């Protein structure tokens, strides 16, 4: 993996973590609890950064953002 690939991967990672944090914040502000569905992150990541990801990857990024905030993680089905 060359430097350009590593920088692209790092930028994507940073953007997805920010999108996951944003999805959780929007979910909290709307009074819907701590856990947005992975589909919410998929839509937000595409809308903000034109990044496509699958449900599994979305769940991983949501779990990383939830863990950073000290919230319980999503299970494999997407629920708490």
N, C-alpha and C positions, 0 to 999 in steps of 0.2 A: 504494500500500500504506500503510495507516494504521499508527499507533503500535501498536495492539493486534495487528495482523497481524505486524508486525516482532517484537514481543515473543514472540508464539506461535512464530514461525519460529526465533527465537534459542533459545528453550527446547527446541524439538524437536531442533535441531542439537546443543545441549549434551547432551541426554539420549542421542542416538544416538552421539555420540562416547564418552560414558561407557559405554554398552552395548557398543560395539565394543572398548573397552579391557578391559572385564570379560570378554567372550568370548575375547579373546586370553589373558588371565590364566588363565582356567579351562582353556583348551586347554593352556597351558604346565604348569600344576599337575598335570594329568592325564597328562603325559608324552607328549602326542600331537603335539608339534612346535609350530611358530610360527603355523601357518595354520589357523584354524577355517574351515569352509565358510561362505559367505554365509547358508546356511539356519540356521546356529546363531545368527547375529546377528538374523535375521528373527524367530526364536522368542523370543530373549531380549528384544528390543525390544518385542515384543507383550506378553510376560509381565510385564515390569517397568513399562512406560510406556503400554501399549495403543496403541502406534504400529505402523501397518502400513507396510511398505516392500517394494519389489520387489528382485529379486536384484541388479540393476545398482546400485541405490542402496546396498544392503548391502555390495557389493564396494567401493564408493567410501569408505564409512565405515571398513571394515576396513583398506583401504589407507592411509587417513589415520592411523589408530592404529598400524599397522605402521611407517609412515614415521617417526612421532614416536619410536618405540622403536629405530629404526635397522635394522629387519628388511627383507628383500626383500618386494616387493609381490606381490599376487596378479595373475595374468594374466586375460584375458577369460574363461577357462574356470573360474576360481576357484582354480587351482593356482599354485604358485610359478613 
